[in-house]
Every structure is written in C-alpha cells, then in structure tokens.
Amino acid sequence: MKIHNVVLKTEERSSHLPQDTKKVPLEMWVNGFLMADAEMGAKVEISTLSGRVVSGTLVEINPRYTHDFGDPIPELLKIGPYLKHTLEGI
C-alpha cells in the first residue's frame, strides 16, 4: 500500500529555504503493508519493510516502483564495451 502525509505545511517550513520551495508543503509518500482493512482515502497505519509503523492517507493499492535514473548518457553507454574490449586484450 502507499500512503501520503503532509509533514510540514507551507507556513511551518523554514524561512531559510528558497522561495519556490517555501511555497509548497513538505510531503511524504511511503510504501508498506496495511495494518488493518481500510478504504481508499482513509487514515491508516502501514508497516514498512524496515519495520517502521507510519500513518497517513491511503492513496494506492499495490504500488509499482516507477523511479529511474533518467535518460541514458551516450558517453557512459560506450564505457562498458570499451573497458571489456581493453581488458580482454591484457
């Protein structure tokens, strides 16, 4: 399950932050296992893989991990084959 929680409202954020950062709340999304049956949008508690119990609003069931490391860098794509070829010659 995935939960959402507002950690700090905009007025609670530090005054030392850049203006565009201060304009938005600090939010968190956490994946884990639901501690009790609940409906979407309900306040729930989940247990994470590390054993933490976290509360928030249920926003997704069986979430997928969709993060990545961005677009490939052409120069870095060539390094692996180049090193393999070079090291095989040693």
Residue, then its C-alpha position, 0 to 999 in steps of 0.5 A: m500500500k502507499i500512503h501520503n502525509v503532509v509533514l510540514k505545511t507551507e507556513e511551518r517550513s523554514s524561512h531559510l529555504p528558497q522561495d519556490t520551495k517555501k511555497v509548497p508543503l513538505e510531503m511524504w509518500v511511503n510504501g508498506f503493508l496495511m495494518a488493518d482493512a481500510e478504504m481508499g482515502a482513509k487514515v491508516e497505519i502501514s508497516t514498512l519493510s524496515g519495520r517502521v509503523v507510519s500513518g497517513t492517507l491511503v492513496e494506492i493499492n499495490p504500488r509499482y516502483t516507477h523511479d529511474f535514473g533518467d535518460p541514458i548518457p551516450e558517453l557512459l553507454k560506450i564505457g562498458p564495451y570499451l573497458k571489456h574490449t581493453l581488458e580482454g586484450i591484457 
